[in-house]
Structures are given as structure tokens and as C-alpha cells.
Amino acid sequence: MIPPPPSSASSPPSGKFTYDVFLSFRGTDTRTNFTDHLFTALLQKGIHTFRDDEELVRGESIAPNLLKAIEESRYVIVVFSPNYADSAWCLDEIAKVADCMKETGQKVLPVFYLVDPSEVRRQTGDHFGKAFEKHQDRYKAEPDKVQRWKDALFLVGNLSGWHLQDGSESKVIQEIVEKVFTELNKIISTSEGLVGMDTHLNELFPYLNIGGLHVRIIGICGMGGIGKTTIAQVVFGRLRAQFEGDSFLENVKHETEKQGSTIHLQEKLLLNLLNTNVNVQNTKMGKDIIKHRLSTKRVLVVLDDVDQDIQLETLCHRTWFGPGSRIIITSRDEHLISAFGADKVYMVNALTDTEAFDLFCLKAFNEDEIGEDFLKLSYEFLKYANGLPLAIKALGSSVCGRSLKLWSSALKRLEKNPPKGIIDVLRVSFDGLEETEKKTFLDIACFFKGVNKDRVIRILNGCDDDGVEMDVQVLIDRSLVTLFGTKLWMHDLIQEMGREVVLQECREEPGKRSRLWLPKEIIHVLGRGKATSAIESIYLVCPTGDDVVHSIDTAFSKMDRLRLLRINNVKFSGIIKYLSNELQYLEWHECP
């Protein structure tokens, strides 16, 4: 096996399900009849079910293995029977089930076996009421414990289930098994094989507060290629069976641009949630139909890759959907989602060293054992990808099955030519910016990564009209720029994308580009008279401090749009009188 990288952190828990169903029941009531028949029927359908087969001689506290089994089950079927509440063991189980409902979105199906649902919810009557009178006396010193049981019974007792009085047990068992079997088939696609997914789900599920009656809007935000859509797909797959209707609208940005409006998406949303075609003639009509047809329905809606207010306003106002509905929105723009009124926004972070390594190995290697040379090159690819899943998968797949020589060749090529597919995905965020925001982004990517935010704003405000601070905030909201303490920072590949935008202005001749930052290219432009009026900014750092350029007067005289000039460790002189009248910022360390 491949050892983890030297700086790796511990791996997250696997989060895999051990069981499809956990059966919670009172043995003295149903062990040999209803629960036994249900257990057998589930097994016959290939549904992996946990049933506690221990006898009733138990300790005061629920066994740890049962708590673990509850956590590792996709579904819990609770059989509430007349003597269920007599057992502190059963009540501990239901309290744990309620915790899992709220924390992980676990699906719970209650069966009310010869008891009334209201008796379970309110702890009243001859069975649950009397049982709790005894518990109140017995656990006087532990009032929180009894209250936790009551809260759990109220939560689970409010769920839709089966009320079995004098009806046919076999019919109810058949309905339960068919429901579980059908819903399990919907959520077969889980996070298995998706490296790092369990970490995201563990953080995201509490935001959703599954089981709560309020409509909740949750944002999933981050830079392009970070995995927002994949996370939303897994959450959708895990939860959709718990709702009365579900809809996953992919590529909302692209669909809106292609259709010219959101009418097509409104029709698709209605089709998914109502299972019928609805003809929408304009967006207002669509909004009215969604509101009137879905206001009582508990639904799960995912809007993927949203980039405009109008998309949110015409597709997912929280008042349009029934109690308990959940709306999940993925976007590169955190401010857009927050301003819309999201209850929580989950910011997706890059993969940890361990997760990045595991993902790269999954894509790059077919063998169980990898040679030391391949291992060393793997770390170089991972440095380049810097935790971005899109880049890791692309790079790993590109070298899978290749020779060591081709691995080395691919690594060298990265230094000069970043993979087009990765850059294209990242550039989508740049293309959606306003012109002033693009200008500020390119300045940061080419000159100011790692520089104090306030200093950058002062410099750029001096070069342009005031407003750079707002531009920087937009870049932060859209995950193109981050703050590392007080310094502006960006992912290496985001920076590379920005610099690639500048290189594409004229790949053959650097003197025809707006920004110059590579010493070799700057010296070429200045020393050979290749400067043009296209040049707006130059940052020249020469580590040797030599007099690298001698005859540059005419070069600077051609740069009539030069607005920013930073020179460090360069001793040439005689250029001041040739500088552009547009120059707003000059920084020259060791000026002669």
C-alpha cells in the first residue's frame, strides 16, 4: 500500500452504513409476532436489518454496540407497542434515533402497534402515561434524561407512519417493506468512492436540521472545481426518500443563459414535484403556480450553480413550499446566497493532504503497490493541485497507466501550460465579473497575491477611481480571493487562471499585453523596443540587482497607458521623464 504524505492529517471516519434498517421494538410485546414477521420480510427482500436479539436481562444503560448500530443504519423502524415506554432501554434507543434524525438526516418510520400516536407524542393514557409517571419518580435525580425521552417521542411520534389497530398485519408489513425497498433503490448512490465526502456530510447535515418543521435554505459555496455539485448530489441522494417530492435542477446558470429565462426551469421543477407537465407562459405565472400547488407539500429542492438573483426569486422562495421543506443552493457567490436569506452557508474547503493523496491514487494508479519514484512525482502533482478535487482528478487520470518518463514529462508541461479543462472551469467565475472587478482580480493575480489587503486597496485606488474595496469584497464573496490574516490570497490555480487570461491577450509578444510580471519578458520588452500602448502595469523584480537594461528611454515613451510601475532591485536610470502621464502609482526600491 502507498504510505500517506508526510504532512497528512488523520483520516475522517468512513461514514459507511453497516445496516439498511435498525428495528427498535419492545421484545415482550412483538418479538415473536409482528416484529419477527417484519424482520423476516425485510431479509427476504435483501434488506440488511439489525434486530436486537438479546434477552431482557440488561443493565441500566443501553449497550454501546446498539448505539453504534443505530448510527450505522440508513433507516430505523420503531414499533411503538403498549409496553414500549416501560423500558428505559427502548427509550434510550429512541433518544439516540432522534439525535441521528437531526444530525445526519436518518430516515425513521414509526409503527403504532395497538397504541394511539397521540399517546406516544404526549406520553398520556394507560400505557405511555403511566410508564412516564414511574420514570418521573425513578429518575428524579435525572430530569434531563426523562425530558430527552419525551422530546424524542414527540419528534418521532409526529412522523407519518402506520397505525395498526385491528388491521391486517401482513398488509402493513408488505407496505413497510415495499416502501423501504423502493427508497433504498433511490439512494444506492452514496458517498462510497468519493474521497473526503464524509467530512463534508458530517459538517453539512446539522445545518439541514432534518425533522424540523420550518422551511430551511442552505447554501453550498466555494470556488469552481471544489466539489459543490458533487456534495449536493450526495446529500440529495441521501435525503430525497424522506420528502413528498424532490427536484435537482442542474446547471441553473447555463440553463438560464441558454433559454433566456427561468421559465423552462420552473416547468421542470413543477414536473419533478407534481409528476405532471405544467405549461408556464411567463415567470410570474410560474411563481404563482409553484406557490399555490406546493405550499402544503414537504419537498427537497436543489438549485445547482446559481449566479443571479432572478434565478432564486423565480424558483425557490421559502414561503412557496410546505413545512419541513429543504432548499439547497450551490453557487460560487457566497454573498448572493446570504443576501437571499439562507439559514446557513456551507463553505467548501480544499481537500486535506490525506484526502488529496487518496483521491490522486484512486485516479492515477491501478496497482496495490507503487514504486518510490512514482510516489515522489505524486507529491509534485499534489503540490500543483493544492487540494482542488477537479485538478486532482484530472491530473491523476491523465497519467494513469503511463510510464515514469511520461509522468515527468507531464509534470514539466504543467509549468508552462496549465490543463485547459481545469482553467476553463475556473474561468467561469472570472467571466461573470464586472469590468472593474476583472481589472482588480487580474492585478491581484499578477502582482499582489500575499500583500496586505489595505495596502493593495490604497495602491489600486490610486491607479483607478475609488471603488476597489468593493471589487475586492466581490472577489472574496465569489471565492476567487481569500483573506489569510490581513493578506490577500488565492488558490495557486486561480492565480494561474488569472495570469493565463493576461497571456491570452497576446501569447507571442509580451509587449502587447496589459500586465507584465516575468523579469525575462520585461527585459525583452524594454531592451528590444517591443513596448506598446497596451501595457498598463509592470512589476519588475531582479534578484541580482544588476543594471539589466541600458537603453530603455524609448520603450517607456511608448507606454502611454502605463498606470502602475513597481521596480525592485533594478538600477537603471533616466526613465522618469519618459513615464506616461497616466501613471498613478510608482514604487521603485533602490532608485538611483
C-alpha positions as CSV (number, residue, x, y, z in Angstrom):
1,M,0.0,0.0,0.0
2,I,1.1,3.6,-0.6
3,P,2.1,5.4,2.6
4,P,0.4,8.8,3.3
5,P,2.2,12.0,2.6
6,P,4.5,13.2,5.4
7,S,2.3,16.1,6.4
8,S,-1.1,14.3,6.3
9,A,-3.7,14.6,8.9
10,S,-5.7,11.7,10.3
11,S,-8.4,10.3,8.0
12,P,-12.1,11.1,8.8
13,P,-14.4,8.3,9.7
14,S,-15.6,6.2,6.8
15,G,-19.3,7.0,7.4
16,K,-20.4,3.9,5.6
17,F,-23.6,2.2,6.5
18,T,-23.4,-1.2,8.1
19,Y,-27.2,-1.8,8.0
20,D,-30.1,-0.8,5.9
21,V,-32.6,-0.9,8.8
22,F,-32.4,-0.9,12.6
23,L,-35.5,-2.4,14.3
24,S,-36.4,-0.8,17.6
25,F,-39.1,-2.7,19.5
26,R,-40.3,-4.0,22.9
27,G,-39.4,-7.6,22.9
28,T,-42.2,-8.7,25.3
29,D,-44.8,-7.2,23.0
30,T,-43.8,-8.0,19.5
31,R,-40.7,-10.2,19.4
32,T,-42.5,-13.4,18.4
33,N,-45.2,-11.9,16.2
34,F,-45.3,-8.6,14.3
35,T,-41.6,-7.7,14.6
36,D,-40.5,-11.2,13.8
37,H,-42.6,-11.3,10.6
38,L,-41.4,-7.9,9.6
39,F,-37.8,-8.8,10.2
40,T,-38.2,-11.9,8.0
41,A,-39.9,-10.0,5.2
42,L,-37.1,-7.4,5.2
43,L,-34.5,-10.1,4.9
44,Q,-36.3,-11.8,2.1
45,K,-36.1,-8.6,0.1
46,G,-32.3,-8.4,0.6
47,I,-32.6,-5.6,3.1
48,H,-29.8,-5.9,5.7
49,T,-31.6,-5.4,9.0
50,F,-30.3,-5.2,12.6
51,R,-32.5,-6.7,15.3
52,D,-31.5,-6.8,18.9
53,D,-31.9,-10.5,19.8
54,E,-30.6,-10.2,23.4
55,E,-32.9,-11.4,26.2
56,L,-34.4,-8.9,28.6
57,V,-31.7,-9.2,31.2
58,R,-30.0,-5.9,30.6
59,G,-28.1,-3.3,32.5
60,E,-29.3,0.2,33.2
61,S,-27.5,1.7,30.2
62,I,-28.0,0.9,26.6
63,A,-25.2,-1.2,25.1
64,P,-22.6,0.7,23.1
65,N,-22.9,-1.7,20.2
66,L,-26.6,-0.8,19.9
67,L,-25.9,2.9,19.7
68,K,-23.3,2.2,17.0
69,A,-25.8,0.0,15.1
70,I,-28.3,2.9,15.1
71,E,-25.7,5.3,13.8
72,E,-24.7,2.9,11.0
73,S,-28.2,2.3,9.8
74,R,-29.9,4.1,6.9
75,Y,-33.4,3.6,8.3
76,V,-34.9,3.0,11.7
77,I,-38.3,1.3,12.1
78,V,-39.7,1.9,15.5
79,V,-42.5,-0.3,16.6
80,F,-44.4,1.6,19.4
81,S,-46.3,-1.0,21.4
82,P,-48.2,-0.8,24.7
83,N,-45.2,-1.6,26.9
84,Y,-42.6,0.2,24.8
85,A,-42.3,3.1,27.2
86,D,-41.8,0.8,30.2
87,S,-38.3,0.1,29.0
88,A,-35.6,2.6,29.7
89,W,-33.6,0.7,27.2
90,C,-36.1,1.3,24.5
91,L,-36.4,5.0,25.5
92,D,-32.6,5.3,25.2
93,E,-32.8,3.8,21.7
94,I,-35.5,6.3,20.6
95,A,-33.5,9.2,22.1
96,K,-30.5,8.1,20.0
97,V,-32.7,7.8,17.0
98,A,-33.9,11.3,17.4
99,D,-30.3,12.6,17.6
100,C,-29.5,10.8,14.4
101,M,-32.6,12.2,12.7
102,K,-31.4,15.8,13.5
103,E,-27.7,15.3,13.0
104,T,-27.5,13.1,9.9
105,G,-30.9,13.1,8.4
106,Q,-31.6,9.5,9.3
107,K,-34.9,8.2,8.0
108,V,-37.3,7.0,10.7
109,L,-40.5,5.0,10.1
110,P,-42.9,4.6,13.1
111,V,-45.4,1.8,13.5
112,F,-48.1,2.4,16.2
113,Y,-48.9,-1.1,17.3
114,L,-52.1,-1.2,19.4
115,V,-51.3,2.3,20.7
116,D,-52.6,5.7,19.6
117,P,-50.0,8.1,18.0
118,S,-51.2,10.9,20.3
119,E,-50.4,8.7,23.4
120,V,-46.8,8.4,22.1
121,R,-46.4,12.1,21.3
122,R,-47.9,13.3,24.6
123,Q,-47.0,10.4,26.9
124,T,-50.6,10.0,28.0
125,G,-53.0,7.1,28.5
126,D,-52.8,3.8,30.3
127,H,-49.6,2.8,28.6
128,F,-47.2,5.7,27.9
129,G,-48.8,8.0,30.5
130,K,-48.4,5.5,33.4
131,A,-44.9,4.5,32.3
132,F,-43.7,8.1,32.5
133,E,-45.3,8.6,35.9
134,K,-43.0,5.8,37.1
135,H,-40.0,7.2,35.2
136,Q,-40.6,10.6,36.8
137,D,-40.3,9.1,40.3
138,R,-37.5,6.7,39.5
139,Y,-35.3,9.3,37.7
140,K,-36.0,12.3,40.0
141,A,-32.2,13.0,40.1
142,E,-32.0,12.9,36.3
143,P,-34.8,15.2,35.0
144,D,-32.8,15.9,31.8
145,K,-32.8,12.2,30.9
146,V,-36.6,12.0,31.2
147,Q,-37.1,15.2,29.2
148,R,-34.8,13.8,26.5
149,W,-37.0,10.8,26.2
150,K,-40.1,12.9,26.0
151,D,-38.6,15.1,23.3
152,A,-37.6,12.1,21.2
153,L,-41.1,10.5,21.5
154,F,-42.7,13.8,20.4
155,L,-40.4,14.1,17.4
156,V,-40.7,10.5,16.2
157,G,-44.4,10.3,17.2
158,N,-45.2,13.2,14.8
159,L,-43.8,11.4,11.8
160,S,-46.0,9.8,9.2
161,G,-46.2,6.1,9.8
162,W,-48.6,3.1,10.2
163,H,-51.4,3.0,12.9
164,L,-52.0,-0.7,13.3
165,Q,-55.1,-1.4,15.4
166,D,-57.3,-4.2,14.1
167,G,-56.0,-4.0,10.5
168,S,-54.2,-6.7,8.6
169,E,-50.6,-7.1,10.0
170,S,-49.4,-8.8,6.8
171,K,-50.7,-5.9,4.6
172,V,-48.9,-3.3,6.8
173,I,-45.7,-5.4,6.7
174,Q,-45.9,-5.6,2.9
175,E,-46.4,-1.8,2.7
176,I,-43.4,-1.1,5.0
177,V,-41.1,-3.5,3.1
178,E,-42.1,-2.1,-0.3
179,K,-41.5,1.5,0.9
180,V,-38.1,0.7,2.3
181,F,-37.1,-1.4,-0.7
182,T,-38.2,1.4,-3.2
183,E,-36.5,4.2,-1.3
184,L,-33.3,2.2,-0.8
185,N,-33.0,1.8,-4.5
186,K,-33.2,5.6,-4.8
187,I,-30.3,6.2,-2.5
188,I,-27.9,3.4,-3.7
189,S,-25.5,6.1,-5.0
190,T,-23.9,7.2,-1.7
191,S,-20.5,8.7,-0.9
192,E,-18.6,5.5,-1.4
193,G,-15.5,6.2,-3.5
194,L,-15.9,10.0,-3.1
195,V,-12.8,10.9,-1.1
196,G,-13.4,13.5,1.6
197,M,-17.2,13.4,1.2
198,D,-17.9,12.1,4.7
199,T,-16.1,15.1,6.2
200,H,-18.4,17.4,4.2
201,L,-21.6,15.5,5.1
202,N,-20.7,15.5,8.8
203,E,-20.5,19.3,8.8
204,L,-23.4,19.9,6.5
205,F,-26.2,17.7,7.9
206,P,-26.6,19.6,11.1
207,Y,-27.3,22.7,9.0
208,L,-30.2,21.0,7.4
209,N,-31.9,20.2,10.7
210,I,-33.9,17.3,9.2
211,G,-37.1,16.8,11.2
212,G,-37.6,20.5,11.9
213,L,-40.9,21.9,10.7
214,H,-39.6,25.2,9.3
215,V,-38.5,25.6,5.7
216,R,-34.7,25.9,5.6
217,I,-32.5,27.3,2.8
218,I,-28.9,26.1,2.8
219,G,-26.1,27.3,0.6
220,I,-23.1,25.4,-0.5
221,C,-20.4,27.8,-1.8
222,G,-16.8,27.8,-2.9
223,M,-14.5,28.2,-5.9
224,G,-15.0,26.3,-9.1
225,G,-13.9,22.7,-9.1
226,I,-14.1,22.4,-5.3
227,G,-16.9,19.8,-5.4
228,K,-20.1,21.8,-4.6
229,T,-22.3,19.9,-7.1
230,T,-20.9,16.5,-6.0
231,I,-21.7,17.3,-2.4
232,A,-25.2,18.4,-3.3
233,Q,-25.8,15.3,-5.4
234,V,-24.8,13.0,-2.5
235,V,-26.9,15.0,0.0
236,F,-29.9,14.8,-2.4
237,G,-29.4,11.1,-2.8
238,R,-29.3,10.5,0.9
239,L,-32.4,12.6,1.7
240,R,-34.8,12.5,-1.2
241,A,-36.7,9.5,0.1
242,Q,-37.7,11.4,3.2
243,F,-39.7,14.0,1.3
244,E,-43.0,14.0,-0.5
245,G,-41.3,15.4,-3.6
246,D,-37.8,16.2,-4.8
247,S,-36.1,18.1,-7.6
248,F,-32.5,18.6,-8.6
249,L,-32.1,21.4,-11.1
250,E,-28.6,21.1,-12.6
251,N,-26.6,23.9,-14.2
252,V,-29.1,26.7,-13.4
253,K,-26.7,29.3,-14.8
254,H,-26.2,27.5,-18.1
255,E,-29.9,26.7,-18.5
256,T,-30.9,30.3,-17.8
257,E,-28.4,31.6,-20.4
258,K,-29.4,29.1,-23.0
259,Q,-33.2,29.6,-22.6
260,G,-33.1,33.4,-21.9
261,S,-35.2,33.0,-18.8
262,T,-36.1,30.6,-15.9
263,I,-39.4,29.5,-17.4
264,H,-38.0,26.2,-18.6
265,L,-36.6,25.6,-15.1
266,Q,-39.9,26.5,-13.4
267,E,-41.6,23.9,-15.7
268,K,-39.0,21.3,-14.8
269,L,-39.4,22.0,-11.1
270,L,-43.1,21.5,-11.3
271,L,-42.8,18.4,-13.3
272,N,-40.4,16.8,-10.8
273,L,-42.5,17.8,-7.8
274,L,-46.0,17.2,-9.2
275,N,-45.3,14.4,-11.7
276,T,-47.3,16.3,-14.3
277,N,-46.4,18.7,-17.1
278,V,-47.3,22.3,-16.5
279,N,-47.3,24.9,-19.2
280,V,-45.7,28.1,-17.9
281,Q,-46.1,31.1,-20.1
282,N,-44.1,33.7,-18.1
283,T,-42.1,33.7,-14.9
284,K,-44.8,35.4,-12.8
285,M,-47.2,32.7,-13.8
286,G,-44.6,30.1,-12.9
287,K,-44.1,31.7,-9.4
288,D,-47.9,31.7,-8.8
289,I,-48.3,28.1,-9.8
290,I,-45.3,26.9,-7.6
291,K,-46.7,28.8,-4.6
292,H,-50.3,27.5,-4.9
293,R,-49.5,23.9,-5.8
294,L,-46.6,23.3,-3.5
295,S,-47.4,25.3,-0.3
296,T,-48.5,22.3,1.6
297,K,-46.0,19.8,0.2
298,R,-42.8,18.8,2.0
299,V,-40.2,18.9,-0.7
300,L,-36.4,18.7,-1.2
301,V,-35.1,21.1,-3.9
302,V,-31.6,21.6,-5.1
303,L,-30.6,24.5,-7.4
304,D,-27.2,23.9,-8.8
305,D,-24.8,26.6,-9.9
306,V,-26.9,29.7,-9.3
307,D,-25.3,33.1,-10.2
308,Q,-28.2,35.6,-10.3
309,D,-30.9,37.0,-8.0
310,I,-33.6,36.4,-10.6
311,Q,-32.9,32.6,-10.6
312,L,-33.6,32.5,-6.8
313,E,-36.6,34.8,-7.0
314,T,-38.4,32.8,-9.6
315,L,-37.6,29.3,-8.3
316,C,-37.4,28.9,-4.6
317,H,-38.9,31.4,-2.2
318,R,-39.2,29.8,1.2
319,T,-42.9,30.6,1.5
320,W,-43.8,28.6,-1.5
321,F,-43.1,25.2,0.0
322,G,-44.7,23.2,2.8
323,P,-43.4,22.9,6.4
324,G,-40.2,20.8,6.7
325,S,-39.1,21.5,3.1
326,R,-35.4,21.9,2.4
327,I,-33.8,24.1,-0.3
328,I,-30.1,23.6,-1.2
329,I,-28.4,26.1,-3.4
330,T,-24.9,25.7,-4.8
331,S,-23.1,28.8,-6.0
332,R,-19.6,30.4,-6.4
333,D,-21.1,33.6,-4.9
334,E,-21.5,33.5,-1.1
335,H,-22.9,37.0,-0.9
336,L,-25.7,36.1,-3.4
337,I,-26.9,33.2,-1.2
338,S,-26.5,35.1,2.1
339,A,-28.4,38.1,0.8
340,F,-31.2,35.9,-0.4
341,G,-31.8,34.9,3.3
342,A,-30.2,31.5,3.5
343,D,-30.3,30.0,7.0
344,K,-26.8,28.7,6.7
345,V,-24.0,28.8,4.1
346,Y,-21.5,25.9,4.0
347,M,-18.2,27.0,2.6
348,V,-16.4,24.0,0.9
349,N,-12.7,23.8,1.8
350,A,-10.0,22.2,-0.3
351,L,-9.2,18.6,0.5
352,T,-6.8,17.8,3.3
353,D,-3.4,16.3,2.4
354,T,-4.6,12.8,3.2
355,E,-7.8,13.2,1.2
356,A,-5.9,14.7,-1.8
357,F,-3.4,11.9,-1.7
358,D,-6.2,9.2,-1.6
359,L,-8.1,10.8,-4.4
360,F,-5.0,11.1,-6.6
361,C,-4.1,7.5,-6.0
362,L,-7.6,6.4,-6.8
363,K,-7.4,8.1,-10.2
364,A,-3.7,7.6,-11.1
365,F,-2.9,4.0,-10.0
366,N,-4.3,0.6,-10.7
367,E,-1.8,-1.4,-8.7
368,D,-1.8,-2.0,-5.0
369,E,1.9,-1.2,-4.6
370,I,3.5,1.9,-6.2
371,G,7.2,2.5,-6.7
372,E,9.1,5.2,-4.8
373,D,9.8,7.2,-8.0
374,F,6.0,7.4,-8.8
375,L,5.4,8.3,-5.2
376,K,7.7,11.3,-5.3
377,L,6.2,12.6,-8.5
378,S,2.7,12.1,-7.0
379,Y,3.6,14.7,-4.3
380,E,4.7,17.1,-7.0
381,F,1.3,16.8,-8.8
382,L,-0.5,17.3,-5.5
383,K,1.5,20.5,-4.8
384,Y,0.3,21.8,-8.1
385,A,-3.4,20.8,-7.5
386,N,-3.3,22.3,-4.0
387,G,-6.3,20.4,-2.7
388,L,-8.6,21.2,-5.6
389,P,-10.6,18.0,-6.4
390,L,-11.2,18.9,-10.0
391,A,-7.5,19.3,-10.6
392,I,-6.5,16.2,-8.7
393,K,-8.9,14.0,-10.6
394,A,-7.9,15.5,-14.0
395,L,-4.1,15.1,-13.3
396,G,-4.4,11.6,-11.8
397,S,-6.5,10.4,-14.8
398,S,-4.1,12.0,-17.3
399,V,-1.1,10.0,-16.0
400,C,-2.9,6.7,-15.1
401,G,-1.1,3.8,-16.8
402,R,1.7,6.0,-18.1
403,S,5.4,5.3,-17.8
404,L,7.6,7.2,-15.3
405,K,9.1,9.1,-18.2
406,L,5.7,10.4,-19.3
407,W,4.9,11.3,-15.7
408,S,8.0,13.5,-15.6
409,S,7.1,15.0,-19.0
410,A,3.6,15.8,-17.9
411,L,4.9,17.5,-14.7
412,K,7.2,19.7,-16.7
413,R,4.5,20.7,-19.1
414,L,2.3,21.9,-16.2
415,E,4.8,24.6,-15.5
416,K,4.3,26.1,-18.9
417,N,0.8,25.0,-20.0
418,P,-1.9,24.5,-17.3
419,P,-4.6,21.9,-18.3
420,K,-7.2,23.7,-20.4
421,G,-10.1,21.8,-18.8
422,I,-9.2,23.0,-15.3
423,I,-8.6,26.6,-16.4
424,D,-11.9,26.7,-18.3
425,V,-13.9,25.7,-15.2
426,L,-12.1,28.2,-13.1
427,R,-12.5,31.0,-15.7
428,V,-16.3,30.8,-15.5
429,S,-16.1,32.8,-12.2
430,F,-13.9,35.4,-13.9
431,D,-16.1,35.8,-16.9
432,G,-19.1,36.6,-14.7
433,L,-17.3,39.7,-13.1
434,E,-17.9,43.3,-14.0
435,E,-15.1,45.0,-15.8
436,T,-13.7,46.8,-12.8
437,E,-13.8,43.6,-10.8
438,K,-11.9,41.8,-13.6
439,K,-9.3,44.5,-13.6
440,T,-8.8,44.2,-9.8
441,F,-8.7,40.4,-10.0
442,L,-6.0,40.4,-12.7
443,D,-3.9,43.0,-10.7
444,I,-4.1,40.7,-7.6
445,A,-3.3,37.6,-9.6
446,C,-0.3,39.2,-11.4
447,F,1.1,41.4,-8.7
448,F,-0.5,41.4,-5.3
449,K,-1.0,37.9,-4.0
450,G,0.2,37.8,-0.4
451,V,0.2,41.6,0.0
452,N,-1.7,43.3,2.8
453,K,-5.3,43.9,1.8
454,D,-5.5,47.6,2.9
455,R,-2.2,48.4,1.1
456,V,-3.5,46.8,-2.2
457,I,-6.7,48.8,-1.9
458,R,-4.7,52.0,-1.4
459,I,-2.4,51.3,-4.4
460,L,-5.2,50.3,-6.8
461,N,-7.5,53.2,-5.6
462,G,-4.6,55.5,-6.6
463,C,-4.5,53.9,-10.1
464,D,-8.2,53.9,-10.7
465,D,-11.4,55.5,-9.4
466,D,-12.3,54.7,-5.8
467,G,-14.3,51.5,-5.5
468,V,-11.5,48.9,-5.4
469,E,-12.5,47.9,-1.8
470,M,-16.0,46.9,-3.1
471,D,-14.3,45.0,-6.0
472,V,-12.1,43.1,-3.6
473,Q,-15.1,42.1,-1.4
474,V,-16.9,40.8,-4.5
475,L,-13.9,38.7,-5.3
476,I,-13.9,37.3,-1.8
477,D,-17.6,36.6,-2.0
478,R,-17.1,34.7,-5.2
479,S,-14.3,32.6,-3.8
480,L,-11.7,34.0,-6.2
481,V,-9.8,35.7,-3.4
482,T,-9.5,34.8,0.3
483,L,-8.0,36.5,3.3
484,F,-5.0,34.9,5.0
485,G,-4.9,37.1,8.1
486,T,-4.7,40.6,6.7
487,K,-3.2,39.4,3.4
488,L,-5.0,38.8,0.1
489,W,-4.6,35.2,-1.0
490,M,-5.9,32.9,-3.8
491,H,-5.5,29.3,-4.8
492,D,-2.5,28.7,-7.0
493,L,-4.7,27.5,-9.8
494,I,-6.9,30.6,-9.6
495,Q,-3.8,32.7,-9.8
496,E,-2.6,30.7,-12.8
497,M,-6.0,31.2,-14.4
498,G,-5.8,34.9,-14.0
499,R,-2.3,35.1,-15.4
500,E,-3.4,32.9,-18.3
501,V,-6.1,35.4,-19.1
502,V,-3.4,38.0,-19.5
503,L,-1.1,35.7,-21.5
504,Q,-4.0,35.1,-23.9
505,E,-4.1,38.8,-24.8
506,C,-1.1,38.1,-27.0
507,R,0.8,34.9,-26.3
508,E,3.6,35.5,-28.8
509,E,4.6,39.1,-27.9
510,P,4.5,40.2,-24.2
511,G,4.8,43.8,-25.1
512,K,1.2,43.7,-26.4
513,R,-0.2,42.5,-23.0
514,S,-1.8,44.7,-20.3
515,R,0.4,43.3,-17.4
516,L,4.0,42.2,-17.2
517,W,5.5,40.4,-14.2
518,L,8.1,37.9,-15.5
519,P,11.6,39.5,-15.5
520,K,12.7,37.7,-18.6
521,E,9.7,39.1,-20.6
522,I,10.0,42.6,-19.2
523,I,13.7,42.8,-20.1
524,H,12.8,41.5,-23.6
525,V,10.2,44.2,-24.0
526,L,12.3,47.0,-22.6
527,G,15.6,46.1,-24.1
528,R,14.4,45.3,-27.6
529,G,11.9,48.2,-28.1
530,K,8.9,45.9,-28.0
531,A,6.8,48.0,-25.7
532,T,3.3,49.2,-26.9
533,S,0.4,51.2,-25.5
534,A,-1.3,48.0,-24.4
535,I,0.9,47.9,-21.3
536,E,-0.9,49.2,-18.2
537,S,1.2,47.7,-15.3
538,I,4.7,46.4,-14.8
539,Y,6.2,44.7,-11.7
540,L,9.9,44.1,-12.3
541,V,11.9,42.3,-9.6
542,C,15.5,41.4,-10.4
543,P,17.1,39.3,-7.7
544,T,20.7,40.1,-8.7
545,G,20.3,43.9,-8.5
546,D,22.3,44.2,-11.8
547,D,21.9,47.0,-14.3
548,V,19.8,44.7,-16.5
549,V,18.6,47.2,-19.1
550,H,20.6,50.1,-20.6
551,S,18.7,51.8,-23.4
552,I,15.1,51.9,-22.4
553,D,14.0,55.5,-22.8
554,T,12.1,54.9,-26.0
555,A,10.5,51.8,-24.6
556,F,8.8,53.8,-21.7
557,S,7.9,56.6,-24.1
558,K,5.6,54.1,-26.0
559,M,3.7,53.1,-22.8
560,D,1.2,56.0,-22.8
561,R,-1.4,54.0,-20.8
562,L,1.0,52.8,-18.0
563,R,-0.8,53.3,-14.7
564,L,1.3,51.2,-12.3
565,L,5.0,50.7,-12.1
566,R,6.8,48.7,-9.4
567,I,10.6,48.2,-9.7
568,N,12.7,46.3,-7.2
569,N,16.4,45.6,-7.2
570,V,17.0,47.3,-10.6
571,K,19.4,50.1,-11.0
572,F,18.7,51.6,-14.4
573,S,18.2,55.3,-14.5
574,G,17.0,58.1,-16.8
575,I,13.4,57.0,-17.3
576,I,11.4,59.4,-15.2
577,K,10.9,62.0,-17.9
578,Y,9.6,59.3,-20.3
579,L,6.9,57.9,-18.0
580,S,3.3,58.1,-19.0
581,N,1.0,60.9,-17.9
582,E,-1.4,58.2,-16.9
583,L,0.9,56.8,-14.2
584,Q,-0.8,56.9,-10.9
585,Y,1.5,54.7,-8.8
586,L,5.3,54.4,-8.8
587,E,7.2,52.2,-6.4
588,W,10.9,52.0,-7.0
589,H,13.2,50.4,-4.4
590,E,16.9,51.3,-4.7
591,C,16.0,54.1,-7.1
592,P,19.3,55.6,-8.3
